[in-house]
């Protein structure tokens, strides 16, 4: 699945260039070539699934949810001409309420954890606006209502928004940002409200700075979400799915060891505690999984790890006896999800130095900590004692943000779990390999089936094809869910990088054009993500040329060998240069990190044409390799495998460093029919043949009958 | 010639990663992967030629100078056991003099213009210490004397420094920087003196900040260089060579047009005047050339361009009638070189807003401007008026440095000439092409001759070979000088990237090992820089493998096609990946900018494995393509051509942008004997054959006899 930047219009891509967990693309203080730099943005675009509509929690498998979402953007997301006037009217009444008293309210797409996939009850922007696209921000003033979204969603938003809403086409020339707009439309000195749970601390600070230009005040309304207030009884319940233990067989490292590691990091950084708020980090640290949201096996929670204690903040009902025992063994206590703020206060009052990843921790938590610290300092000051001297100074070497942290006991630094989670251990690698083979078997069966259907001219829509793929996957051991909504794009639809077919609007899959299928699954032991592009008829020379150029880029990256400490962006050019040679390119990154039985998108590494993410690729990391080419209104091509970063044994080792390379995890044939052999070097042809040999060797034992024949046919040497 | 970073130990390379004119490798405010970042350094390492010794100005061609320098590091640079005690004693007496009264004095290698090659009279560090290496900083306190240099010069410095000096091996673990050392050895609150002409403003500010940790004060002693004071009468005179007009035929654009451009930049940036202090920028803007220093056709001068005036600060005696007329036509007035400070004062007093490139403008100029502005503000303040309101704020978008510039009327930004000079016009390109063909003819004659000599076992040292090459070049029309000291390295010497043979210590060139020759010339119409590596006997399979890998990198970069706005560092991996595949690498950048009949190293562009320089490669820029491989104590390989960045016509133009590629300027055969054909793809073999066809076609008309035969033989298809 293409990384987020892939799914954005070029101008918005700046916001997400590093993937969800990457470093913010800050303005570099370099003095030359500044035109190249994009304005700093910390806004994280998350991929909100479309609202389901019946008020139920998302306890269903995402496959089921997708079907329902496919149905319509119905009741809960107001359709044009529906009740949206009433919603806006209610919201404006709230703005004016004396205990609120604000002039504008910003409703983002986020949940409190910066999640890529979020539960229905948190889809507030979709509820309020009726617009169900994954990315968007609504701003409501006393007399105006505007929604920002990017080029992917202009048409959809036009359709879904009522006339009360102004569509702000982000990235189009002259379109202001939300804060620029607020500075424009509000008279000086207004109060702009947000729910501080829904903004990372960095994002809130940035917003505060931006609107202070017009002397607006940013008002954090943490005890009342105004959209929830008007949503009322019809608001879906928060998800209450059971969590489960992610067995040591798959996790590889037990919880006490992981907590020890975190504590060693605390000690090294002179901290007493860390708050973990990213759901995949909590799940990874505690060897737990859940199903609160579609596609990602996570559960809503926070984790605080202290020198000698650890506390999981989660709805008690989600924790079975098994899980409780598992947590107790690791010395992890339970507290209610809502207790997070009071515990952060407690830490502040105890004078703890707290490690906070301000790029992901929400502003509610950070601000509670800061204000508690200040209160505490005052109190102790009165008592004639001094504390807080240990507070971290803004230090670029520790990744501190530009926060005034001289006054609080906080270290603002990327979470200690981020890198640890990205570097897979042996068991995780084993699970990823094993799940990829089962996934490959499902895909071979699927492609064999689809080829047959198209040959026999059975009419099948893009959605039906995706559903059938799900059926094949569901038959595999350990299948849990899709890892994202399948991108099934025939012909011109394949050129829409973020395409998501709906039953009403989708095309049939035929034999006249290219078919691009980007899909993935969550298994008990691993997460997959694969794209193949095929033609069931006769591809044009143009299609073959473009496909072959994309394939050359894929091969070049796959074969790369590089010294340790090389950031991913250095390799990006390898995937593009074959396309560049004929003046082609693609507007998305080349690779993103992938979790082990966790999120299909994870950081901190990436392989991208944006140069802000300096994270080195390290042994044990997993990245996707997915160059593409998209010809508007015509066809789309993407070839994606997942790769494991591994050490390579070479005859030399210049500079005494390790050299790294990739090992393929994905084993599904690449359609030979689309390859223009005349463009390939002998070594590229060799790569294809060796890959197909390996596919046959690894996957054929899992197949029989027609699928086995199909695999044999499709792994023949060129 | 390999870029400066090439010539540094890996740890010091950080300081020069962007070439002399690149952006300072500032610490990026990115929060992840910080271990990759190197500490910010702004110190510019310049390549000081060794001191000549007889007190004469460097009015000689550098070929002649090199011979003399080869002789010995004689009288003017004190040999061990010589008069160095007396020098130190004299200097310490000066430190104590009441009108000086400092506790330490820092003597860097620089001249007042951050030049790569400097005149003898400015080789103060070499005079004081006796150490004649090109890079080094001396610091003298009342009881200590220390010299910092990098790994290239440890052995030489040990030999040349007397026992009074402590050698500080920069880059070695535990070795403090100069400021760390000053903070260590001096008691708190001392006065540290520098000559502010010899530090860029940025470097001086950095130093000031660093020593303020120990409450030391940085004392700018601008009216007295303490080393000059003790050097006394024996100090060489400043160079007084005549300047000349660089004809419009070669310059392409006349001076009024260039000044108009600068003025349009002034207007765009709200400035009234700019000070240009880089000697190549002055020469380029005024279409003048000189010969004050070896290798670069520049002359000591400053230029101030104002809204309606322009003033060249130069020794009057250097300006002939011709040149005077040329300058008058363009409205450029003359003032003495020394008048620069008083003119800057005048500007401050007139309330002018001044554009200063603080990475290159020396601290003397900037500080005079600042103090004059402050005086002026006070004066006007008393008179009841307000000025200085226009003063620039520190703005990352304009490249402002972290200077407190709220109080002065200054814009700190890269010089307006930097990019303009880097993008060559048609006449400059024409001159570069033409001079490269004559250079190629000289090289063909040279290689033909050398091959014959070695075949007949004529004993020849590396120095003799370099001298003979110079003879062949001198015969070419328009030859002026070498563009840098020839790197002539046989066998193990070739592995020393910065190798400079001396008559006493150099090897003979034979047929048992590789011979690396990196050389270049200044012609009236262009500047060349080429490296070839050859074997006159039977190369080992290892040598062939390494050579072929380097060649593959060279070919890959040469053939690169890339969208406009691509920074050079993106392409660096193309030159390395063939080496990386077998665990090899090289510790220098891949490409540097080259001036047109100007400095052999220029910015702002570069192609490097360091990622700080975001300057996009642009049509008309010239870069070197010089991957290499160096096997310690064994052999060195480098293959270098100069390339012109050009627009390429492609069948597509994705994203509506231009695509760029390279056109070769250098046409000298690459030795086929060293190529392992089995490693090459058909397209790589094709590249070599096409290149050699082109070499034959372009250079054969300039040759006859044996040289023509040699060229025919060496351009035969593989």
Interface residues (C-beta under 8 A of the other chain):
Chain A: X10 X22 X23 X24 X26 X27 X28 X29 X30 X31 X32 X33 X34 X35 X36 X37 X359 X396 X397 X398 X399 X400 X401 X402 X413 X414 X418 X559 X560 X561 X562 X563 X565 X567 X569 X570 X571 X572 X573 X574 X577 X579 X580 X581 X582 X583 X584 X585 X587 X603 X604 X609 X611 X612 X613 X614 X615 X616 X650 X651 X652 X653 X654 X655 X659 X681 X682 X683
Chain B: X10 X22 X23 X24 X26 X27 X28 X29 X30 X31 X32 X33 X34 X35 X36 X37 X359 X396 X397 X398 X399 X401 X413 X414 X418 X559 X560 X561 X562 X563 X565 X567 X569 X570 X571 X572 X573 X574 X577 X579 X580 X581 X582 X583 X584 X585 X587 X603 X604 X609 X611 X612 X613 X614 X615 X616 X650 X651 X652 X653 X654 X655 X659 X681 X682 X683
